[in-house]
Amino acid sequence: MAAAAPFGSSSPCHFVSPSDQSGLLSQQTSSTPDARRFNQGAAASLEPYLDSTLLANGQINLISLDAITERLGSRWPMRRELVYDYTERMLEQHIGDAGHFVRVSETDFLVVLPGVQKFAAQARCLRYLREVLTYFLGRALPADLTVREVTRITQDGLEAVLLDPAQVQAAAERETAKEIEREGPTGRVDRWTPFVASDGRTVRVSCRLEPVYELKHYSQIGHRLARHVLRMNTEDPLTPAELQNLSRTDIEKIDLATIARGLDRLRAEAGGQRDLSLIIPVSYITLSHLHGRASLAELFEEAKAFVRTGVICEVCDIEGVPQAALMTATSLIRPYCMFASGGLSAAPDHGVGNLRDARLRAVSFEAPEAIVSDAEFFGWAKRSIRAAKQVARSVMIYRIASLRHAGIAGLLGASHAGLRTAPLD
């Protein structure tokens, strides 16, 4: 049996049960030399996927650590548990509740991504493997990116064919472009919201357009997309703590739904007029993943049709992110926007060390709703702007209650301000 893959090795890799010693030996001496033995218990963990449609859909794949075992040589037995531990923690972080993974042999992890299209799933597996190789070997050579598409699972083993990384990447990009073209803007909104979050509650994303002003000349430069994530049963917004506990997949859906809904609103309200610019907030978590970044790039390109100068990407959830990782993420989105700013979850204090040399053009944060009086706002803004200036020259303060407070912020050194508006949906 040799199930054909769209591209890959013509000789499948065979995995057999540990108890199937004769099968293993005959595989190794036949025309299919790449035969491997299952871990004890691995076959049982794959029973739910026997004859699964996920196989035909290309959503079950293997990532292989062969390059690490080859480089380590005699040191592999001593380092093996360390490699397993890092790989499992990395996969758990990336996949979470959106899929499943299990180590099926000494050097192979099986990854199941049921909610992801075929080539996108394979591209993710390549990225996961690249991250492991880079951590342990310092770099990931193309020849070391050993990812296989599983084509058959039985009670006794499985078969998988080797994939070509370059072809997978190109196919994933075409797949994403076709999906966005097929769905259209309204379809994207319906697809991403409402949805059942990882904690079991059903939520929806509400988006509004908040006007943004340049404070030196007190002129409006455009709008910022501002979101609310609401419980469906009560319409109450999720708290910051609840938002932080959402999975990576949930956060990606919220980001994409916010942009898609915001663009629909711009399309309906523009009346042929174009703003100077549009500020789009996205999570660092979404931006740092291939699938999320590809979807963001498409939406950013669409957003350019609504502005005269360009789009600004506001990268949020950046507190505590390693400086190098943040710089990499912002550099990857830069081709699709004028520049990237840093969105803080609260007004900064002295704990912004990871951002000081991150080369951010601007930092932004929201004004607290509880601040009402001019004197209270003055004190808060003075402290916050002074701390923010340690990170970037431009300081943007959103959800300010009035033009008067925006003027105070401008006198204290803020460059831009966004006025608070009521939710529209």
C-alpha positions as CSV (number, residue, x, y, z in Angstrom):
1,M,0.0,0.0,0.0
2,A,1.3,3.4,-0.9
3,A,-1.1,6.3,-0.6
4,A,-0.1,9.1,-2.9
5,A,0.6,12.5,-1.4
6,P,0.4,15.7,-3.4
7,F,4.1,15.9,-3.2
8,G,6.8,14.1,-1.2
9,S,8.7,10.9,-1.1
10,S,7.5,8.0,-3.3
11,S,8.6,5.6,-0.5
12,P,6.4,5.9,2.6
13,C,7.9,5.7,6.1
14,H,6.4,2.7,8.0
15,F,5.8,2.7,11.8
16,V,5.0,-0.7,13.4
17,S,3.9,-1.9,16.8
18,P,6.8,-2.7,19.3
19,S,5.4,-6.3,19.5
20,D,5.6,-6.7,15.7
21,Q,9.2,-7.7,15.6
22,S,8.9,-9.9,12.4
23,G,7.1,-7.1,10.7
24,L,9.8,-4.6,11.6
25,L,12.6,-6.9,10.3
26,S,10.9,-7.6,7.1
27,Q,10.2,-3.9,6.5
28,Q,13.9,-3.1,7.0
29,T,15.0,-5.7,4.5
30,S,12.4,-4.8,1.9
31,S,12.2,-2.0,-0.7
32,T,11.0,0.4,2.1
33,P,14.0,0.8,4.3
34,D,12.6,3.6,6.5
35,A,10.7,1.6,9.1
36,R,10.4,2.6,12.7
37,R,9.0,1.1,15.9
38,F,6.2,2.7,17.8
39,N,6.6,3.7,21.4
40,Q,4.8,1.5,23.9
41,G,1.2,2.6,24.0
42,A,1.5,4.9,20.9
43,A,-0.7,2.7,18.8
44,A,-3.5,2.8,21.4
45,S,-3.4,6.6,21.4
46,L,-4.0,6.7,17.7
47,E,-7.2,4.6,17.7
48,P,-9.5,7.6,17.4
49,Y,-7.9,8.4,14.1
50,L,-8.3,5.0,12.4
51,D,-10.1,5.7,9.1
52,S,-10.4,9.3,10.1
53,T,-11.3,12.0,7.5
54,L,-8.4,13.9,9.0
55,L,-6.1,11.6,7.1
56,A,-7.6,12.4,3.7
57,N,-7.6,16.1,4.6
58,G,-3.8,16.1,5.4
59,Q,-4.4,17.3,8.9
60,I,-2.3,14.5,10.6
61,N,1.5,14.9,10.2
62,L,4.7,13.8,11.8
63,I,7.7,16.0,12.8
64,S,11.0,14.1,13.1
65,L,13.9,15.0,15.3
66,D,16.4,12.9,13.2
67,A,18.7,15.9,12.6
68,I,19.1,16.4,16.4
69,T,19.9,12.7,17.0
70,E,22.5,12.8,14.2
71,R,24.2,15.9,15.4
72,L,24.3,14.7,19.1
73,G,25.5,11.2,18.2
74,S,26.6,9.4,21.4
75,R,25.3,12.3,23.5
76,W,21.7,11.7,22.4
77,P,20.8,9.3,25.2
78,M,21.9,11.9,27.8
79,R,20.1,14.8,26.1
80,R,17.0,12.9,24.9
81,E,14.7,13.8,27.8
82,L,15.7,17.5,27.6
83,V,14.7,17.5,23.8
84,Y,11.4,15.7,24.5
85,D,10.6,18.2,27.3
86,Y,11.3,21.3,25.2
87,T,9.4,19.9,22.2
88,E,6.3,18.9,24.2
89,R,6.2,22.3,26.0
90,M,6.6,24.1,22.6
91,L,3.8,22.1,21.0
92,E,1.5,22.6,24.0
93,Q,2.1,26.3,23.8
94,H,1.4,26.5,20.0
95,I,-1.4,23.9,19.7
96,G,-3.2,24.2,23.1
97,D,-6.8,23.0,22.8
98,A,-6.8,23.4,19.0
99,G,-5.3,20.0,18.3
100,H,-3.4,17.0,19.7
101,F,0.1,15.7,19.6
102,V,1.8,12.5,20.8
103,R,5.3,11.1,20.5
104,V,5.0,7.9,18.5
105,S,8.6,6.8,18.2
106,E,12.0,7.7,19.6
107,T,12.4,10.7,17.2
108,D,8.9,11.4,15.8
109,F,5.9,13.4,17.1
110,L,2.5,13.1,15.5
111,V,0.6,16.3,15.3
112,V,-3.2,16.5,14.7
113,L,-4.7,19.9,13.7
114,P,-8.4,19.3,12.9
115,G,-9.4,23.0,12.5
116,V,-6.7,23.9,10.0
117,Q,-6.6,23.4,6.3
118,K,-4.3,20.8,4.8
119,F,-1.2,22.9,3.7
120,A,-1.6,25.3,6.6
121,A,-1.4,22.4,9.0
122,Q,1.7,21.1,7.3
123,A,3.3,24.6,7.2
124,R,2.7,24.8,11.0
125,C,4.4,21.5,11.5
126,L,7.4,22.8,9.6
127,R,7.5,25.9,11.7
128,Y,7.3,23.8,14.9
129,L,10.2,21.7,13.8
130,R,12.2,24.7,12.7
131,E,11.8,26.2,16.2
132,V,13.1,23.0,17.9
133,L,16.0,22.6,15.5
134,T,17.0,26.3,16.0
135,Y,16.9,25.9,19.8
136,F,19.1,22.8,19.9
137,L,21.3,23.2,16.8
138,G,21.4,27.0,16.4
139,R,19.8,26.8,12.9
140,A,17.4,24.8,10.8
141,L,18.8,23.7,7.5
142,P,16.2,22.9,4.8
143,A,17.5,19.3,4.6
144,D,16.7,18.9,8.3
145,L,13.0,19.9,8.0
146,T,11.7,16.4,8.1
147,V,7.9,16.5,8.1
148,R,5.7,13.7,6.8
149,E,2.1,13.5,6.0
150,V,0.4,10.5,7.6
151,T,-1.5,8.6,4.9
152,R,-2.7,5.5,6.8
153,I,-3.2,4.5,10.4
154,T,-4.1,0.9,11.4
155,Q,-4.1,-1.1,14.6
156,D,-0.5,-2.2,13.9
157,G,1.1,1.0,12.7
158,L,1.0,3.9,10.3
159,E,2.5,5.1,7.0
160,A,3.6,8.6,6.1
161,V,5.3,10.3,3.2
162,L,8.0,13.0,3.3
163,L,7.0,16.5,2.3
164,D,8.9,19.2,0.4
165,P,9.1,22.3,2.7
166,A,9.2,24.8,-0.2
167,Q,6.2,23.3,-1.9
168,V,4.2,23.1,1.3
169,Q,4.9,26.8,2.0
170,A,3.8,27.9,-1.5
171,A,0.7,25.7,-1.3
172,A,-0.2,27.1,2.1
173,E,0.0,30.7,0.8
174,R,-2.3,29.8,-2.2
175,E,-4.7,28.0,0.1
176,T,-5.0,31.1,2.4
177,A,-5.5,33.5,-0.5
178,K,-8.2,31.3,-2.0
179,E,-10.0,31.0,1.3
180,I,-10.1,34.7,1.9
181,E,-11.2,35.4,-1.7
182,R,-14.0,32.8,-1.4
183,E,-15.3,34.0,1.9
184,G,-15.3,37.7,1.3
185,P,-15.4,40.3,4.2
186,T,-18.8,39.4,5.6
187,G,-18.0,35.6,5.5
188,R,-14.8,36.3,7.5
189,V,-16.7,38.0,10.2
190,D,-19.3,35.2,10.4
191,R,-16.6,32.7,10.5
192,W,-14.7,34.2,13.4
193,T,-17.4,35.5,15.6
194,P,-19.3,34.4,17.6
195,F,-17.4,31.4,18.8
196,V,-17.0,29.1,21.7
197,A,-13.8,30.1,23.6
198,S,-11.3,27.6,25.1
199,D,-12.9,28.2,28.6
200,G,-16.3,27.1,27.3
201,R,-18.2,30.4,27.1
202,T,-19.6,31.7,23.8
203,V,-18.3,35.1,22.9
204,R,-18.7,37.6,20.2
205,V,-16.5,40.5,19.0
206,S,-17.8,44.1,18.8
207,C,-15.7,46.7,17.0
208,R,-16.0,50.5,16.8
209,L,-14.1,53.2,15.0
210,E,-12.5,55.7,17.4
211,P,-11.2,59.0,16.0
212,V,-7.5,59.7,16.4
213,Y,-6.0,63.2,16.6
214,E,-2.5,64.5,16.1
215,L,-2.1,66.8,19.0
216,K,0.5,69.2,17.7
217,H,-2.0,70.7,15.2
218,Y,-5.2,69.2,16.7
219,S,-6.2,67.6,13.5
220,Q,-7.8,64.2,12.9
221,I,-5.5,61.7,11.2
222,G,-7.9,58.8,11.0
223,H,-9.4,56.1,13.2
224,R,-8.4,53.2,15.4
225,L,-10.2,49.9,15.5
226,A,-11.3,49.4,19.1
227,R,-12.8,46.2,20.2
228,H,-15.0,44.7,22.9
229,V,-15.1,40.9,23.5
230,L,-18.6,40.2,24.9
231,R,-20.3,37.2,26.5
232,M,-23.2,36.2,24.3
233,N,-25.6,35.5,27.2
234,T,-25.1,38.7,29.1
235,E,-23.4,41.1,26.6
236,D,-20.9,41.9,29.4
237,P,-17.3,42.5,28.3
238,L,-14.7,39.9,29.3
239,T,-12.3,41.2,31.9
240,P,-8.5,41.7,31.1
241,A,-7.8,38.6,33.2
242,E,-10.3,36.5,31.3
243,L,-8.9,37.7,28.0
244,Q,-5.4,36.7,29.1
245,N,-6.6,33.2,29.8
246,L,-7.9,32.6,26.3
247,S,-6.0,30.3,24.0
248,R,-3.9,31.4,21.1
249,T,-6.6,30.2,18.7
250,D,-9.2,32.4,20.5
251,I,-7.0,35.4,20.4
252,E,-6.4,35.0,16.7
253,K,-10.1,34.8,16.0
254,I,-10.7,38.0,18.0
255,D,-7.9,39.8,16.1
256,L,-9.2,38.7,12.7
257,A,-12.9,39.4,13.6
258,T,-12.0,42.9,14.8
259,I,-10.3,43.8,11.6
260,A,-12.9,42.2,9.3
261,R,-15.8,43.9,11.2
262,G,-13.9,47.2,11.3
263,L,-13.4,47.1,7.5
264,D,-17.0,46.3,7.0
265,R,-17.9,49.4,9.0
266,L,-15.4,51.6,7.1
267,R,-16.9,50.3,3.8
268,A,-20.4,51.2,5.0
269,E,-19.5,54.6,6.4
270,A,-16.7,55.9,4.2
271,G,-19.0,57.5,1.5
272,G,-16.2,57.6,-0.9
273,Q,-13.9,59.5,1.5
274,R,-10.6,58.0,2.8
275,D,-9.0,58.6,6.1
276,L,-5.4,59.7,6.3
277,S,-4.5,56.5,8.2
278,L,-6.0,53.6,10.1
279,I,-4.6,52.1,13.3
280,I,-5.2,48.3,13.6
281,P,-4.4,46.6,17.0
282,V,-3.3,42.9,16.8
283,S,-1.9,40.6,19.4
284,Y,1.8,39.7,19.4
285,I,0.5,36.1,19.8
286,T,-1.3,36.2,16.5
287,L,1.5,38.1,14.7
288,S,4.2,35.5,15.8
289,H,2.4,32.6,14.1
290,L,2.5,31.8,10.4
291,H,-1.2,31.2,9.9
292,G,-2.3,34.3,11.9
293,R,0.3,36.5,10.2
294,A,-0.8,35.3,6.7
295,S,-4.4,36.2,7.5
296,L,-3.4,39.6,9.0
297,A,-1.3,40.4,5.9
298,E,-4.3,39.9,3.6
299,L,-6.6,42.0,5.8
300,F,-3.9,44.8,6.0
301,E,-3.7,44.9,2.2
302,E,-7.5,45.2,2.1
303,A,-7.4,48.0,4.7
304,K,-5.0,50.1,2.5
305,A,-7.9,50.8,0.2
306,F,-9.6,52.9,2.9
307,V,-6.6,55.2,3.7
308,R,-4.5,57.8,1.9
309,T,-1.1,57.3,3.6
310,G,-1.2,53.8,5.1
311,V,-2.0,51.4,7.9
312,I,-0.3,51.4,11.4
313,C,0.0,48.1,13.2
314,E,-0.4,48.4,16.9
315,V,1.2,45.2,18.4
316,C,-0.5,44.4,21.7
317,D,0.2,42.0,24.6
318,I,3.9,42.8,24.4
319,E,4.7,43.1,28.1
320,G,7.3,40.5,29.0
321,V,7.9,39.4,25.4
322,P,11.7,39.0,24.8
323,Q,13.1,41.9,23.0
324,A,14.5,39.9,20.1
325,A,11.2,38.1,19.6
326,L,9.3,41.3,19.5
327,M,11.7,42.9,17.0
328,T,11.3,39.8,14.8
329,A,7.5,39.9,14.9
330,T,7.3,43.6,14.1
331,S,9.8,43.2,11.2
332,L,7.6,40.5,9.7
333,I,4.5,42.7,9.6
334,R,6.3,45.9,8.5
335,P,6.0,45.2,4.7
336,Y,2.2,45.5,5.1
337,C,2.0,48.7,7.1
338,M,3.7,52.2,7.5
339,F,5.1,51.2,10.9
340,A,4.5,49.2,14.0
341,S,3.7,50.7,17.4
342,G,3.6,49.0,20.8
343,G,0.2,48.7,22.5
344,L,0.4,48.4,26.3
345,S,-2.3,46.9,28.4
346,A,-2.0,49.7,30.9
347,A,-0.1,53.0,31.3
348,P,3.6,52.3,31.7
349,D,5.7,52.6,34.8
350,H,9.3,51.7,35.2
351,G,8.8,48.1,34.2
352,V,9.3,48.5,30.5
353,G,12.8,47.1,30.2
354,N,12.0,44.7,27.5
355,L,10.7,47.5,25.3
356,R,13.4,50.1,25.7
357,D,15.6,49.0,22.8
358,A,12.8,47.3,20.7
359,R,12.9,50.0,18.1
360,L,9.2,50.9,18.4
361,R,8.2,54.1,16.6
362,A,5.4,54.7,19.1
363,V,3.8,53.3,22.2
364,S,0.1,53.5,23.1
365,F,-2.2,52.8,26.0
366,E,-5.7,53.7,27.2
367,A,-6.8,56.3,29.6
368,P,-8.7,54.9,32.7
369,E,-12.4,55.5,32.6
370,A,-12.4,56.4,36.3
371,I,-10.3,59.5,35.8
372,V,-12.8,62.5,35.5
373,S,-11.3,65.7,36.9
374,D,-8.6,67.7,35.1
375,A,-6.2,67.6,38.0
376,E,-6.4,63.8,38.3
377,F,-5.9,63.4,34.6
378,F,-3.0,65.8,34.6
379,G,-1.1,63.8,37.3
380,W,-1.8,60.5,35.7
381,A,-0.9,61.6,32.2
382,K,2.4,63.3,33.4
383,R,3.6,60.1,35.0
384,S,2.5,57.9,32.2
385,I,3.9,60.0,29.3
386,R,7.3,60.4,31.1
387,A,7.6,56.6,31.4
388,A,6.5,56.0,27.8
389,K,9.1,58.4,26.5
390,Q,11.7,56.0,27.7
391,V,10.5,53.5,25.1
392,A,9.5,55.6,22.0
393,R,9.4,59.2,20.9
394,S,5.7,59.2,20.0
395,V,3.1,58.5,22.7
396,M,-0.5,57.7,21.8
397,I,-3.2,57.7,24.5
398,Y,-6.6,56.2,23.5
399,R,-10.1,56.4,25.0
400,I,-9.6,59.9,26.4
401,A,-12.8,61.3,27.8
402,S,-12.7,64.7,26.1
403,L,-10.9,67.1,23.8
404,R,-9.9,69.1,26.9
405,H,-8.0,66.1,28.3
406,A,-6.5,65.4,24.9
407,G,-5.2,69.0,24.9
408,I,-3.6,68.4,28.4
409,A,-2.0,65.2,27.1
410,G,-0.6,67.2,24.2
411,L,0.9,69.8,26.5
412,L,2.6,67.0,28.5
413,G,4.2,65.5,25.4
414,A,1.8,63.0,24.0
415,S,1.8,63.0,20.2
416,H,-1.7,61.5,19.5
417,A,-5.0,60.9,21.3
418,G,-8.1,58.8,20.6
419,L,-11.5,59.9,21.9
420,R,-13.8,57.5,23.7
421,T,-16.9,56.5,21.8
422,A,-19.8,54.3,22.6
423,P,-20.0,50.8,21.2
424,L,-22.0,50.6,18.0
425,D,-22.9,46.9,17.8
